[in-house]
Amino acid sequence: MDSVEYRLYGGGMSLSGNDAAELIDLQERAEKVLSVLRSDQHE
């Protein structure tokens, strides 16, 4: 198994740790920014 496959399958297990939390945090921040931008446009 090459390194790319390892990252996709074996290394993917690490996503259940800090990486997943960071992705969720970034996603929540992005949604807040988008909602702020949308509300600014309506005013």
OpenMM code with the backbone's topology and positions (N, CA, C; nanometers):
from openmm import Vec3, app, unit

residues = "MET ASP SER VAL GLU TYR ARG LEU TYR GLY GLY GLY MET SER LEU SER GLY ASN ASP ALA ALA GLU LEU ILE ASP LEU GLN GLU ARG ALA GLU LYS VAL LEU SER VAL LEU ARG SER ASP GLN HIS GLU".split()
positions = [
    Vec3(0.0849, -0.1199, 0.0000),
    Vec3(0.0000, 0.0000, 0.0000),
    Vec3(0.0881, 0.1244, 0.0000),
    Vec3(0.0648, 0.2148, -0.0950),
    Vec3(0.1504, 0.3332, -0.1009),
    Vec3(0.1046, 0.4384, 0.0001),
    Vec3(0.1811, 0.5459, 0.0101),
    Vec3(0.1558, 0.6444, 0.1151),
    Vec3(0.0217, 0.7144, 0.0970),
    Vec3(-0.0207, 0.7347, -0.0285),
    Vec3(-0.1490, 0.8019, -0.0514),
    Vec3(-0.2633, 0.7152, 0.0000),
    Vec3(-0.2597, 0.5861, -0.0333),
    Vec3(-0.3632, 0.4957, 0.0162),
    Vec3(-0.3586, 0.4874, 0.1681),
    Vec3(-0.2385, 0.4887, 0.2248),
    Vec3(-0.2278, 0.4837, 0.3707),
    Vec3(-0.2950, 0.6053, 0.4324),
    Vec3(-0.2715, 0.7200, 0.3723),
    Vec3(-0.3312, 0.8420, 0.4260),
    Vec3(-0.4840, 0.8373, 0.4147),
    Vec3(-0.5340, 0.7828, 0.3033),
    Vec3(-0.6791, 0.7783, 0.2827),
    Vec3(-0.7463, 0.6780, 0.3757),
    Vec3(-0.6830, 0.5606, 0.3940),
    Vec3(-0.7485, 0.4543, 0.4700),
    Vec3(-0.6947, 0.4451, 0.6128),
    Vec3(-0.5665, 0.4164, 0.6266),
    Vec3(-0.5094, 0.4032, 0.7603),
    Vec3(-0.5013, 0.5372, 0.8309),
    Vec3(-0.4484, 0.6377, 0.7625),
    Vec3(-0.4325, 0.7691, 0.8232),
    Vec3(-0.5649, 0.8372, 0.8490),
    Vec3(-0.6696, 0.7932, 0.7789),
    Vec3(-0.8008, 0.8537, 0.7973),
    Vec3(-0.8553, 0.8344, 0.9376),
    Vec3(-0.8038, 0.7329, 1.0077),
    Vec3(-0.8510, 0.7074, 1.1426),
    Vec3(-0.8198, 0.8254, 1.2342),
    Vec3(-0.7144, 0.9010, 1.2031),
    Vec3(-0.6770, 1.0146, 1.2864),
    Vec3(-0.7783, 1.1281, 1.2754),
    Vec3(-0.8651, 1.1218, 1.1743),
    Vec3(-0.9672, 1.2250, 1.1582),
    Vec3(-1.0674, 1.2245, 1.2732),
    Vec3(-1.0756, 1.1136, 1.3455),
    Vec3(-1.1675, 1.1081, 1.4585),
    Vec3(-1.1147, 1.1899, 1.5766),
    Vec3(-0.9914, 1.2374, 1.5653),
    Vec3(-0.9300, 1.3160, 1.6714),
    Vec3(-0.9372, 1.4649, 1.6458),
    Vec3(-0.8232, 1.5323, 1.6590),
    Vec3(-0.8189, 1.6778, 1.6508),
    Vec3(-0.8585, 1.7305, 1.5140),
    Vec3(-0.8211, 1.6596, 1.4070),
    Vec3(-0.8500, 1.7083, 1.2720),
    Vec3(-0.9997, 1.7252, 1.2506),
    Vec3(-1.0777, 1.6288, 1.2944),
    Vec3(-1.2231, 1.6363, 1.2768),
    Vec3(-1.2796, 1.7532, 1.3564),
    Vec3(-1.2301, 1.7718, 1.4780),
    Vec3(-1.2773, 1.8828, 1.5606),
    Vec3(-1.2447, 2.0158, 1.4941),
    Vec3(-1.1250, 2.0251, 1.4355),
    Vec3(-1.0865, 2.1481, 1.3672),
    Vec3(-1.1747, 2.1724, 1.2463),
    Vec3(-1.2034, 2.0673, 1.1703),
    Vec3(-1.2893, 2.0815, 1.0523),
    Vec3(-1.4285, 2.1281, 1.0925),
    Vec3(-1.4826, 2.0705, 1.1983),
    Vec3(-1.6157, 2.1103, 1.2459),
    Vec3(-1.6115, 2.2553, 1.2923),
    Vec3(-1.5053, 2.2931, 1.3634),
    Vec3(-1.4913, 2.4300, 1.4126),
    Vec3(-1.4854, 2.5277, 1.2965),
    Vec3(-1.4057, 2.4944, 1.1954),
    Vec3(-1.3959, 2.5805, 1.0774),
    Vec3(-1.5297, 2.5904, 1.0065),
    Vec3(-1.6010, 2.4789, 0.9976),
    Vec3(-1.7307, 2.4780, 0.9298),
    Vec3(-1.8300, 2.5667, 1.0042),
    Vec3(-1.8306, 2.5576, 1.1381),
    Vec3(-1.9219, 2.6403, 1.2171),
    Vec3(-1.8882, 2.7877, 1.2001),
    Vec3(-1.7573, 2.8208, 1.1992),
    Vec3(-1.7169, 2.9601, 1.1805),
    Vec3(-1.7592, 3.0103, 1.0436),
    Vec3(-1.7420, 2.9255, 0.9419),
    Vec3(-1.7794, 2.9652, 0.8061),
    Vec3(-1.9296, 2.9911, 0.7983),
    Vec3(-2.0092, 2.9075, 0.8645),
    Vec3(-2.1542, 2.9266, 0.8629),
    Vec3(-2.1920, 3.0563, 0.9327),
    Vec3(-2.1232, 3.0909, 1.0432),
    Vec3(-2.1512, 3.2162, 1.1132),
    Vec3(-2.1198, 3.3346, 1.0232),
    Vec3(-2.0050, 3.3285, 0.9558),
    Vec3(-1.9653, 3.4372, 0.8658),
    Vec3(-2.0673, 3.4528, 0.7542),
    Vec3(-2.1097, 3.3405, 0.6965),
    Vec3(-2.2076, 3.3458, 0.5874),
    Vec3(-2.3396, 3.4045, 0.6357),
    Vec3(-2.3833, 3.3676, 0.7543),
    Vec3(-2.5101, 3.4198, 0.8057),
    Vec3(-2.4989, 3.5697, 0.8320),
    Vec3(-2.3831, 3.6147, 0.8799),
    Vec3(-2.3612, 3.7576, 0.9019),
    Vec3(-2.3644, 3.8314, 0.7693),
    Vec3(-2.2980, 3.7755, 0.6686),
    Vec3(-2.2970, 3.8390, 0.5367),
    Vec3(-2.4384, 3.8464, 0.4800),
    Vec3(-2.5153, 3.7400, 0.4988),
    Vec3(-2.6526, 3.7388, 0.4465),
    Vec3(-2.7373, 3.8441, 0.5170),
    Vec3(-2.7245, 3.8556, 0.6483),
    Vec3(-2.8054, 3.9528, 0.7225),
    Vec3(-2.7645, 4.0955, 0.6858),
    Vec3(-2.6358, 4.1169, 0.6571),
    Vec3(-2.5902, 4.2500, 0.6150),
    Vec3(-2.6530, 4.2890, 0.4827),
    Vec3(-2.6690, 4.1927, 0.3938),
    Vec3(-2.7251, 4.2223, 0.2621),
    Vec3(-2.8727, 4.2593, 0.2727),
    Vec3(-2.9428, 4.2035, 0.3709),
    Vec3(-3.0866, 4.2301, 0.3831),
    Vec3(-3.1133, 4.3686, 0.4398),
    Vec3(-3.0206, 4.4219, 0.5195),
    Vec3(-3.0436, 4.5525, 0.5828),
    Vec3(-3.0343, 4.6667, 0.4840),
] * unit.nanometer
topology = app.Topology()
chain = topology.addChain("A")
for resn in residues:
    res = topology.addResidue(resn, chain)
    for name in ("N", "CA", "C"):
        topology.addAtom(name, app.Element.getBySymbol(name[0]), res)
